[in-house]
Amino acid sequence: MSDDATADGIAVVGLACRVPGADDVARLWRNVVAGVDSVRRLSPKDVAAAGGPADDPSWVPAFGVLDDLEGFDADLFGYPSAEAALLDPQHRLFLEVAWWALEDAGCDPARSEAQIGVFAGCATNRYLRHHLLGNPALRPAGTLAEDWDDLLVGGTCDYLPTRVAYALGLTGPAVAVRTACSSSLVAVCQAAQSLLDYRCDVAVAGGAAVVSTRQAGYRHRVGGTLAVDGVCRPFDAEGTGQVFGNGAGAVVLKRLADAHADGDRVHAVLPGWAVNNDGAARAGLLLPGVSGQAAVVAEALAATGWAPADLGYVEAHGSGTPVGDAIEVDALRRAFAGGVPRAGAWVLGSVKANLGNLDAAAGVVGLVKTVLAVRDGVLPPTPHFTRGHPEVNLAAGPFEVLSTARDWTGPRRAGVSSFGLGGTNAHVLVEQAAQRPPSTAGPDWTVLALSAADDRALTDLARRLATHLREGHVTVRDTAHTLATGRRALPRRAALTCRDIDDTIAALTEFSENRVPELDGPAPLREAARTWLTGGPAPDLPGNRVSLPGYPFHRVRHWIEPH
């Protein structure tokens, strides 16, 4: 970590995702470290139930399935049921992860004076095409002409960031980014630059992708880019192509100096980034280019002043296609020319081996994975890797791909690549943040100020907080401070006065079982709790902002079947 890391750069203060096998960042990280492949292999019965073909020898029943894709907490976000059913599921997913990411950052837009921007992209709206257009169930004449404007607003990438800005009350730039698979990482670069240019004070960046609404697999074509066996094996000798999946991810960024001044938890620092295009130096519009990929990595390093030797890990685009992987490794070799890795080899990885290719969300999810690796000091494994593909030639890098997780010793610096179909490339550098001093000792008693949209969500939140505290992730003091200062105040409220960790867990557990503990402790604290319960402001409590479980969305099915 450089001396400048304490003052310069962009801080990652919030993380969120919803991906195959993981409804939150903590579960994603556990799966990544354990080398779990979350791509689902479907039975013939599952394929048939999802509307896939029967007895088709070219059909590969594998997909990165996102559970409860049809569900959405329409009441929380203020959508009537009929309107929610017309929304692109990608918009619904990104509303959720943007909300969670801001919670993880301890940022409540309703109370913040900061200008908060949102930069986001999504994939093609397949829900509009396969479920809505011409659906006779929606109009007797089988046309949606009368609702065309509503469908466009509800179902194109242009309106994704503005929808989030409206729903969450964000007043900074709201910018749509559409560069295919690199969309969300390009969005991160745009957000970071906007912060440096003082066009906003906080930025939400990321993307969402619903590549398939039926999530039943795909048809393999000889010579195509999809894996013949439904397994994504980046850089491996047995790799035959990619597998797709559905998912969404978001990060919250701030200028590092502001994050320190505000007492934020900084997951990692982004000291540099670059975006370019392959131009004409490639075999075709939809094919990757070595020179463009090499240039974007070199540009990011040059902007930061890092040497290739400073990196210990690269989260690659790593789609699992032998040609694409070979081009990417060749580009890295050129960008790192003359550099000598400090640990003997640069470690490569790709989250696509865990989740499949998440299209417009792939880049930001790779960034989330890398931020966690840098933060926690773990070099992550890549599932299914046994030996390098001869066309990739890892040894010439020198590069290595891990089959099991490894402790990350020494300075923790990494790069993240994402390359879009059409040639738009993005590379972001990530480094370990300075350690924040622990919270100083506070008063013996504190109050937990909880709120939710309804009683069910309120008890679910209490249950999640009890589990989080039981696992030893945070202190009671920091939990109380984060709840009081960084969460949106919603109609249904609870206030629990607590003294120590055991007392707090007991109070949360009791409340989650629909038993309301009596308010205890000093009189001023009890009065502050009553003020919160009667619609007043949350108590002003000292402490650090920490990561807590995200809001428990009450998802209800809002879905129109395909026609």
C-alpha positions as MATLAB code, in Angstrom:
seq = 'MSDDATADGIAVVGLACRVPGADDVARLWRNVVAGVDSVRRLSPKDVAAAGGPADDPSWVPAFGVLDDLEGFDADLFGYPSAEAALLDPQHRLFLEVAWWALEDAGCDPARSEAQIGVFAGCATNRYLRHHLLGNPALRPAGTLAEDWDDLLVGGTCDYLPTRVAYALGLTGPAVAVRTACSSSLVAVCQAAQSLLDYRCDVAVAGGAAVVSTRQAGYRHRVGGTLAVDGVCRPFDAEGTGQVFGNGAGAVVLKRLADAHADGDRVHAVLPGWAVNNDGAARAGLLLPGVSGQAAVVAEALAATGWAPADLGYVEAHGSGTPVGDAIEVDALRRAFAGGVPRAGAWVLGSVKANLGNLDAAAGVVGLVKTVLAVRDGVLPPTPHFTRGHPEVNLAAGPFEVLSTARDWTGPRRAGVSSFGLGGTNAHVLVEQAAQRPPSTAGPDWTVLALSAADDRALTDLARRLATHLREGHVTVRDTAHTLATGRRALPRRAALTCRDIDDTIAALTEFSENRVPELDGPAPLREAARTWLTGGPAPDLPGNRVSLPGYPFHRVRHWIEPH';
ca = [
       0.000    0.000    0.000;
       1.492    3.347   -1.007;
       1.808    6.327    1.337;
      -0.606    8.180   -0.952;
      -3.313    5.599   -0.260;
      -4.354    7.494    2.868;
      -5.218   10.664    0.938;
      -5.673    9.948   -2.772;
      -7.846    7.620   -4.758;
     -11.423    6.476   -4.616;
     -12.753    4.562   -1.621;
     -15.058    1.577   -2.001;
     -17.396    2.080    0.957;
     -20.347   -0.099   -0.065;
     -20.753   -3.519   -1.686;
     -23.825   -5.489   -2.745;
     -24.719   -8.322   -5.072;
     -27.360  -10.870   -5.893;
     -25.882  -13.688   -7.945;
     -26.282  -17.435   -8.491;
     -25.813  -19.211   -5.182;
     -25.558  -16.003   -3.139;
     -28.127  -13.411   -2.105;
     -25.483  -11.209   -0.509;
     -21.784  -10.362   -0.560;
     -20.887  -12.507    2.462;
     -22.299  -15.659    0.869;
     -20.612  -14.874   -2.457;
     -17.249  -14.548   -0.722;
     -17.679  -17.801    1.209;
     -18.501  -19.577   -2.047;
     -15.549  -18.032   -3.875;
     -13.033  -18.925   -1.175;
     -14.380  -22.484   -1.047;
     -14.159  -22.808   -4.830;
     -17.900  -23.414   -5.234;
     -19.346  -23.554   -8.742;
     -22.866  -22.106   -8.422;
     -23.907  -22.803  -12.010;
     -26.892  -25.117  -11.757;
     -27.113  -28.380  -13.712;
     -30.782  -28.980  -14.407;
     -32.647  -32.260  -14.629;
     -34.880  -33.015  -17.641;
     -37.846  -32.327  -15.371;
     -36.427  -28.895  -14.432;
     -35.784  -28.038  -18.076;
     -39.309  -29.027  -19.080;
     -40.839  -27.062  -16.199;
     -38.914  -23.969  -17.310;
     -40.102  -24.321  -20.903;
     -36.911  -25.776  -22.333;
     -36.905  -28.286  -25.197;
     -37.279  -32.001  -24.668;
     -35.060  -34.617  -26.320;
     -32.750  -32.068  -27.960;
     -29.211  -33.515  -28.010;
     -27.685  -30.063  -28.513;
     -29.391  -28.616  -25.427;
     -27.026  -28.062  -22.466;
     -29.042  -27.966  -19.219;
     -26.747  -25.617  -17.279;
     -27.273  -22.010  -16.222;
     -26.348  -19.562  -13.476;
     -29.838  -19.571  -11.971;
     -30.984  -16.658   -9.827;
     -33.590  -17.861   -7.357;
     -36.843  -15.911   -6.968;
     -36.295  -13.989  -10.184;
     -40.059  -13.430  -10.388;
     -40.237  -11.788   -6.949;
     -40.054   -8.085   -6.143;
     -40.795   -5.921   -3.096;
     -43.122   -3.624   -5.028;
     -44.668   -2.075   -1.907;
     -41.311   -0.927   -0.545;
     -40.347    0.738   -3.811;
     -43.807    2.213   -4.372;
     -45.024    0.262   -7.403;
     -48.593   -0.961   -7.904;
     -48.695   -4.670   -8.657;
     -49.746   -4.225  -12.293;
     -46.886   -1.797  -12.962;
     -44.342   -3.960  -11.140;
     -45.234   -6.880  -13.419;
     -44.285   -4.789  -16.468;
     -40.880   -3.737  -15.119;
     -37.765   -5.275  -16.604;
     -36.499   -7.739  -13.943;
     -33.062   -6.183  -14.426;
     -34.400   -2.846  -13.156;
     -35.920   -4.599  -10.167;
     -32.653   -6.382   -9.372;
     -30.615   -3.209   -9.567;
     -33.037   -1.329   -7.318;
     -32.365   -3.986   -4.680;
     -28.575   -4.027   -4.934;
     -28.380   -0.213   -5.072;
     -30.423   -0.060   -1.846;
     -28.198   -2.700   -0.209;
     -24.969   -1.048   -1.362;
     -26.005    2.293    0.122;
     -26.920    0.534    3.359;
     -23.499   -1.157    3.400;
     -21.953    2.285    2.948;
     -23.962    3.641    5.873;
     -25.483    6.236    3.563;
     -29.143    7.209    3.855;
     -29.962    9.472    0.880;
     -32.916   10.954    2.764;
     -30.597   12.344    5.443;
     -27.452   12.942    3.422;
     -26.612   16.382    2.062;
     -24.228   14.812   -0.452;
     -24.950   14.726   -4.159;
     -25.261   11.014   -4.883;
     -24.855    9.859   -8.478;
     -25.713    6.539  -10.087;
     -23.926    4.954  -13.050;
     -25.339    1.664  -14.275;
     -25.968   -0.641  -17.201;
     -28.011   -3.704  -17.990;
     -28.371   -6.302  -20.732;
     -31.038   -6.576  -23.443;
     -34.565   -6.741  -22.027;
     -35.558  -10.314  -22.795;
     -38.603  -10.042  -20.532;
     -40.079   -7.401  -22.832;
     -39.449   -9.522  -25.894;
     -40.594  -12.914  -24.629;
     -43.217  -12.041  -22.012;
     -44.851   -8.732  -22.895;
     -44.792   -7.768  -26.553;
     -47.830   -9.102  -28.359;
     -49.030  -10.982  -25.295;
     -52.792  -11.520  -25.797;
     -53.294  -11.831  -22.057;
     -52.437   -8.156  -21.665;
     -54.670   -6.784  -24.422;
     -57.636   -8.466  -26.102;
     -56.231   -7.483  -29.474;
     -52.819   -8.847  -28.596;
     -51.096   -5.468  -28.778;
     -49.405   -3.235  -26.241;
     -49.461   -0.101  -28.387;
     -51.357    1.903  -25.772;
     -48.691    1.159  -23.140;
     -45.670    1.447  -25.421;
     -44.219    4.493  -23.644;
     -44.674    2.819  -20.259;
     -42.922   -0.303  -21.515;
     -39.988    1.699  -22.847;
     -39.518    3.485  -19.540;
     -39.891    0.206  -17.696;
     -37.736   -1.802  -20.006;
     -34.710   -0.096  -21.535;
     -31.231    0.485  -20.188;
     -31.566    4.254  -20.651;
     -33.971    4.487  -17.729;
     -32.196    2.150  -15.296;
     -30.138    4.806  -13.453;
     -32.909    7.401  -13.533;
     -35.332    4.865  -12.070;
     -32.909    4.278   -9.186;
     -32.351    8.012   -8.741;
     -36.111    8.581   -8.510;
     -36.813    5.642   -6.208;
     -33.972    6.394   -3.781;
     -33.898   10.187   -4.028;
     -30.433   10.564   -5.603;
     -29.685   14.036   -6.987;
     -26.287   13.565   -8.640;
     -25.633   12.441  -12.223;
     -27.733    9.458  -13.345;
     -25.891    7.942  -16.294;
     -26.701    4.825  -18.309;
     -23.732    2.799  -19.585;
     -24.101    0.205  -22.325;
     -20.911   -1.524  -23.506;
     -22.080   -5.181  -23.407;
     -20.196   -7.348  -20.896;
     -17.965   -4.478  -19.750;
     -20.928   -2.198  -18.933;
     -20.761   -2.359  -15.152;
     -16.985   -1.944  -14.881;
     -17.099    0.967  -17.333;
     -19.840    2.389  -15.075;
     -17.425    2.113  -12.128;
     -14.784    4.014  -14.110;
     -17.306    6.724  -15.046;
     -18.422    7.012  -11.431;
     -14.856    7.254  -10.132;
     -13.987    9.958  -12.649;
     -17.148   11.876  -11.768;
     -16.045   11.879   -8.131;
     -12.572   13.142   -9.020;
     -14.181   15.889  -11.106;
     -16.426   16.859   -8.147;
     -19.578   16.229  -10.165;
     -20.925   14.212   -7.233;
     -19.904   13.364   -3.666;
     -21.028    9.722   -3.558;
     -21.608    7.361   -6.482;
     -23.476    4.090   -6.890;
     -22.076    2.055   -9.787;
     -22.821   -1.370  -11.209;
     -25.151   -3.352  -13.387;
     -27.735   -6.086  -13.733;
     -28.330   -8.843  -16.240;
     -31.164  -11.262  -16.889;
     -29.751  -13.180  -19.822;
     -32.593  -15.687  -19.726;
     -35.968  -15.460  -18.018;
     -36.600  -19.211  -18.142;
     -33.105  -20.140  -16.839;
     -33.237  -23.579  -18.445;
     -29.855  -23.803  -20.211;
     -28.815  -23.174  -23.797;
     -28.334  -24.741  -27.181;
     -24.727  -25.565  -28.021;
     -23.504  -24.847  -31.529;
     -20.290  -26.248  -32.927;
     -17.797  -23.414  -33.307;
     -19.720  -21.160  -30.906;
     -18.566  -19.620  -27.646;
     -20.775  -21.665  -25.272;
     -19.349  -24.618  -23.358;
     -20.259  -28.042  -24.705;
     -20.591  -29.517  -21.198;
     -22.092  -26.609  -19.234;
     -18.889  -25.942  -17.278;
     -16.892  -22.714  -17.500;
     -13.163  -23.454  -17.179;
     -11.148  -20.246  -17.658;
      -7.578  -20.862  -18.842;
      -7.924  -24.627  -18.427;
      -6.942  -27.280  -20.962;
     -10.464  -28.728  -20.819;
     -12.208  -25.389  -21.354;
     -14.651  -25.304  -24.275;
     -16.488  -22.030  -23.707;
     -18.633  -19.950  -21.422;
     -21.876  -20.439  -19.528;
     -24.255  -17.563  -18.828;
     -26.064  -16.583  -15.664;
     -28.350  -13.933  -14.173;
     -27.294  -11.490  -11.478;
     -26.621   -7.953  -10.316;
     -23.990   -6.070   -8.366;
     -23.228   -2.562   -7.149;
     -20.530   -0.633   -5.321;
     -20.668    2.716   -3.548;
     -17.695    5.014   -4.096;
     -16.453    8.197   -2.396;
     -13.342   10.295   -2.545;
     -10.971    8.661   -0.064;
     -10.372   11.838    1.932;
     -14.145   12.274    2.341;
     -14.569    8.669    3.427;
     -11.950    9.135    6.128;
     -13.489   12.410    7.261;
     -16.932   10.796    7.481;
     -15.704    7.779    9.466;
     -16.669    5.298    6.742;
     -15.497    1.747    6.586;
     -13.300    1.523    3.480;
     -13.318   -1.944    1.938;
     -10.550   -1.075   -0.534;
      -9.156    1.802   -2.600;
      -9.307    2.344   -6.373;
      -6.172    4.349   -7.241;
      -6.533    4.149  -11.038;
      -8.575    2.902  -13.985;
      -8.760    3.105  -17.763;
     -11.275    2.556  -20.571;
     -10.542    2.165  -24.295;
     -11.660    0.337  -27.443;
      -9.902   -2.204  -29.630;
     -10.573   -0.080  -32.697;
      -9.808   -1.750  -36.029;
      -6.849   -3.796  -34.775;
      -8.776   -7.088  -34.650;
     -10.299   -9.637  -36.963;
     -13.889   -8.358  -36.669;
     -16.312   -6.109  -34.795;
     -17.303   -8.817  -32.306;
     -13.807  -10.250  -31.806;
     -11.301   -9.172  -29.131;
      -8.031   -7.405  -29.858;
      -4.693   -8.044  -28.156;
      -3.335   -4.518  -28.552;
      -6.437   -2.834  -27.117;
      -6.551   -5.087  -24.078;
      -2.822   -4.622  -23.441;
      -3.174   -0.855  -23.784;
      -6.005   -0.510  -21.278;
      -4.046   -2.399  -18.597;
      -0.892   -0.397  -19.299;
      -2.825    2.885  -19.198;
      -4.324    2.098  -15.792;
      -0.881    1.217  -14.403;
       0.656    4.364  -15.864;
      -2.085    6.568  -14.406;
      -1.341    5.159  -10.967;
       2.428    5.021  -11.252;
       2.488    1.329  -10.458;
       4.831   -1.198  -12.006;
       3.529   -4.632  -13.042;
       5.532   -6.104  -10.151;
       3.287   -4.212   -7.722;
       0.323   -6.433   -8.640;
      -0.258   -9.748   -6.943;
      -3.552  -10.726   -8.554;
      -5.552  -10.086  -11.717;
      -9.281  -10.758  -11.869;
      -9.471  -11.516  -15.553;
     -12.348  -11.260  -17.975;
     -11.716  -15.022  -18.238;
     -14.726  -16.164  -20.237;
     -13.450  -19.737  -20.632;
     -13.222  -19.680  -24.424;
      -9.771  -20.918  -25.526;
      -9.366  -18.140  -28.103;
     -10.549  -15.359  -25.780;
      -8.438  -16.575  -22.867;
      -5.349  -16.859  -25.071;
      -5.804  -13.298  -26.351;
      -6.291  -11.970  -22.816;
      -3.184  -13.671  -21.416;
      -1.146  -12.497  -24.406;
      -2.370   -8.938  -23.756;
      -1.426   -9.163  -20.060;
       1.990  -10.496  -21.020;
       2.536   -7.460  -23.255;
       1.260   -5.020  -20.615;
       3.544   -6.581  -17.991;
       6.562   -6.837  -20.301;
       9.801   -6.433  -18.332;
       8.024   -6.857  -15.006;
       8.928   -9.581  -12.541;
       6.193  -10.756  -10.155;
       7.274  -10.558   -6.531;
       5.758  -13.921   -5.643;
       7.148  -15.749   -8.682;
       3.952  -15.530  -10.748;
       0.949  -13.294  -11.105;
      -2.203  -15.072   -9.928;
      -5.092  -15.023  -12.399;
      -8.712  -15.742  -11.571;
     -12.196  -15.367  -13.004;
     -15.490  -15.290  -11.120;
     -17.162  -16.641  -14.260;
     -15.987  -20.090  -13.191;
     -18.158  -19.669  -10.070;
     -21.227  -17.960  -11.516;
     -21.137  -18.035  -15.290;
     -20.915  -14.918  -17.438;
     -23.266  -12.331  -15.942;
     -23.157  -10.143  -19.052;
     -23.621   -6.478  -18.085;
     -23.135   -7.320  -14.372;
     -19.965   -9.386  -14.876;
     -17.449   -6.587  -14.401;
     -18.772   -5.181  -11.143;
     -19.170   -8.659   -9.624;
     -15.541   -9.371  -10.524;
     -14.643   -6.092   -8.801;
     -16.643   -7.043   -5.678;
     -14.771  -10.351   -5.533;
     -11.418   -8.600   -5.893;
     -12.204   -5.954   -3.267;
     -12.986   -8.763   -0.811;
      -9.766  -10.594   -1.713;
      -7.709   -7.452   -1.148;
      -9.568   -6.579    2.049;
      -9.349  -10.033    3.631;
      -5.917  -11.058    2.346;
      -6.984  -14.154    0.423;
      -5.932  -15.100   -3.114;
      -9.070  -16.852   -4.429;
      -9.169  -20.134   -6.341;
     -10.767  -20.693   -9.738;
     -13.047  -23.778   -9.833;
     -12.322  -26.603  -12.288;
      -8.745  -25.534  -13.004;
      -6.331  -28.465  -13.328;
      -3.784  -27.516  -15.983;
      -3.356  -24.622  -18.367;
      -4.622  -24.664  -21.929;
      -1.688  -25.007  -24.359;
      -2.923  -22.045  -26.414;
      -2.960  -19.862  -23.302;
       0.645  -20.641  -22.236;
       0.399  -19.432  -18.641;
       4.027  -20.278  -17.867;
       5.328  -17.635  -20.273;
       3.733  -14.866  -18.172;
       4.564  -16.057  -15.679;
       0.971  -16.540  -14.514;
      -0.701  -19.136  -12.331;
      -4.302  -20.085  -11.602;
      -5.064  -21.433   -8.124;
      -7.149  -24.517   -7.407;
      -7.358  -23.708   -3.674;
      -7.347  -20.434   -1.750;
      -4.033  -19.051   -0.525;
      -3.119  -16.447    2.094;
      -2.065  -13.187    0.471;
       1.172  -11.994    2.064;
       2.865   -8.680    1.329;
       1.263   -5.599   -0.270;
      -2.209   -6.373   -1.579;
      -2.737   -4.829   -4.998;
      -4.800   -6.182   -7.888;
      -6.240   -5.399  -11.288;
      -9.727   -6.156  -12.628;
     -10.453   -6.512  -16.348;
     -13.739   -6.541  -18.216;
     -14.034   -6.620  -21.996;
     -17.238   -5.944  -23.893;
     -18.423   -7.501  -27.125;
     -17.681   -4.726  -29.593;
     -14.297   -3.917  -28.118;
     -14.837   -1.577  -25.156;
     -12.303   -2.582  -22.499;
     -12.054   -1.500  -18.869;
      -9.360   -2.120  -16.262;
      -9.552   -1.012  -12.614;
      -6.758   -1.176  -10.034;
      -7.540   -2.083   -6.432;
      -5.413   -1.756   -3.320;
      -5.676   -2.504    0.354;
      -7.080    0.322    2.485;
      -5.369    1.627    5.579;
      -6.638   -0.023    8.742;
      -9.199    2.088   10.593;
      -8.628    2.552   14.338;
     -11.083    0.496   16.403;
     -13.972    2.218   18.141;
     -13.101    3.826   21.428;
     -14.942    2.686   24.511;
     -18.432    4.145   24.695;
     -21.221    4.305   27.276;
     -22.344    1.103   28.961;
     -25.834    1.363   27.475;
     -26.959    2.007   23.913;
     -30.098    1.753   21.817;
     -30.681   -0.110   18.565;
     -33.005    1.926   16.304;
     -34.607   -0.505   13.829;
     -37.121    0.271   11.101;
     -38.762   -1.472    8.156;
     -41.721   -1.138    5.831;
     -43.799   -3.749    7.667;
     -43.767   -5.942   10.767;
     -42.537   -9.020    8.911;
     -39.459   -7.226    7.590;
     -38.819   -5.699   11.012;
     -38.678   -9.079   12.750;
     -36.594  -10.520    9.893;
     -34.112   -7.665   10.302;
     -33.849   -8.302   14.051;
     -33.198  -11.993   13.392;
     -30.455  -11.205   10.862;
     -28.790   -8.715   13.199;
     -28.770  -11.248   16.030;
     -27.040  -13.793   13.797;
     -24.537  -11.191   12.598;
     -23.611  -10.211   16.154;
     -23.465  -13.837   17.259;
     -20.896  -14.531   14.531;
     -18.657  -11.822   15.993;
     -18.505   -9.532   12.971;
     -19.160   -6.189   14.722;
     -19.498   -4.527   18.120;
     -22.772   -3.434   19.695;
     -21.614    0.188   19.731;
     -20.828    0.257   16.006;
     -24.052   -1.601   15.185;
     -26.097    1.000   17.068;
     -24.237    3.877   15.385;
     -24.704    2.431   11.881;
     -28.409    1.751   12.404;
     -28.925    5.283   13.748;
     -26.983    7.161   11.085;
     -26.856    5.008    7.945;
     -30.238    3.357    7.463;
     -33.388    4.803    5.936;
     -36.118    5.549    8.501;
     -39.175    3.480    7.555;
     -42.695    3.431    9.048;
     -42.520    0.342   11.295;
     -40.050    0.927   14.126;
     -38.485   -0.785   17.095;
     -36.082    0.424   19.767;
     -34.061   -1.976   21.908;
     -31.944   -0.753   24.810;
     -28.886   -2.939   25.307;
     -25.760   -3.126   27.418;
     -23.398   -5.785   26.032;
     -23.189   -8.323   23.228;
     -25.109  -11.057   25.042;
     -27.810   -8.636   26.153;
     -28.138   -7.302   22.602;
     -28.419  -10.746   21.003;
     -31.014  -11.737   23.587;
     -33.078   -8.573   22.961;
     -32.955   -9.015   19.177;
     -33.898  -12.672   19.455;
     -36.777  -11.886   21.789;
     -38.079   -9.216   19.421;
     -37.769  -11.517   16.389;
     -40.037  -13.947   18.239;
     -42.699  -11.233   18.526;
     -41.933  -10.453   22.151;
     -41.051   -6.795   22.752;
     -38.433   -6.296   25.500;
     -38.999   -3.504   28.006;
     -36.893   -0.388   27.619;
     -34.138   -0.348   30.212;
     -31.066    1.696   31.042;
     -30.540    5.373   31.850;
     -33.505    7.728   31.550;
     -32.034    9.839   28.674;
     -31.482    6.688   26.649;
     -35.021    5.464   27.254;
     -36.340    8.878   26.207;
     -34.271    8.761   22.999;
     -35.736    5.329   22.265;
     -39.285    6.597   22.785;
     -38.612    9.569   20.488;
     -37.570    7.150   17.744;
     -40.624    4.950   18.300;
     -42.991    7.924   17.956;
     -41.572    9.031   14.599;
     -38.735   11.244   15.770;
     -35.076   11.179   14.713;
     -32.739    8.344   15.600;
     -30.538    8.940   18.641;
     -27.123   10.531   18.069;
     -24.794    7.676   18.952;
     -20.975    7.557   18.675;
     -19.187    4.781   16.817;
     -17.876    3.621   13.458;
     -19.921    2.705   10.398;
     -19.798   -1.030    9.784;
     -21.301   -3.574    7.398;
     -24.589   -4.995    8.645;
     -27.102   -7.393    7.046;
     -29.057   -5.783    4.227;
     -32.743   -4.958    4.292;
     -34.897   -8.137    4.158;
     -36.936   -7.493    1.032;
     -40.396   -9.059    1.067;
     -40.476  -10.333   -2.497;
     -43.867  -11.138   -3.988;
     -44.343  -12.672   -7.419;
     -44.934   -9.957  -10.019;
     -44.509  -11.813  -13.270;
     -46.246  -12.292  -16.591;
     -45.725  -15.692  -18.158;
     -44.192  -15.899  -21.647;
     -46.537  -16.308  -24.561;
];
